[in-house]
Amino acid sequence: MAFTLPDLPYAHDALAPLGMSKETLEYHHDLHHKAYVDNGNKLIAGTEWENKSLEDIIRGTYQAGAVAQNGIFNNASQHWNHNMFWTWMAPGENKKMPGALEKALTESFGSVQKFKDDFAAAGVGQFGSGWAWLVKDKDGSLKVTKTENGVNPLCFGQTALLGCDVWEHSYYIDFRNKRPAYLTNFLEKLVNWEAVAAGL
């Protein structure tokens, strides 16, 4: 199944008042995400993966324990990650966290703030490029994890509830090298908590 670049669910400048500029989204969505789509389509053409779902490609090409993943996986996984990333953010101030999510986070981490602290620490502590995640594990428990490069929770049988891209192209225009400030801003201003709660 050919990869297609989705439109952003908001205008390129819609997140600017919240700390993610129009320029960042123009580079991140229109160039970086598009490159994963274009390169992925070239790599799967004529292979066994050409007519598979994106999720099947990711699970089928991930190599546990590999120092570096293969090109098909890298582009497919990053395409999936970014498809989700855009939906986990939304314009507008003071996004309220649904009660069910607040309850689940408090039960799992002790408090919503402790979850945010753990999530930010995972993102800050990811050496080099990667992602920070809130996942629902196979046993139904909620956990904060981090992955290198394009690896995502699908590889481990987990459900991704929230992910934050900590590749430099996601934050360098707006925050330069201040990844901690980017993660705090993401959690406090950008996250679409209703979209997160929908995954519970």
Disulfide bonds with the S-S distance in Angstrom:
none
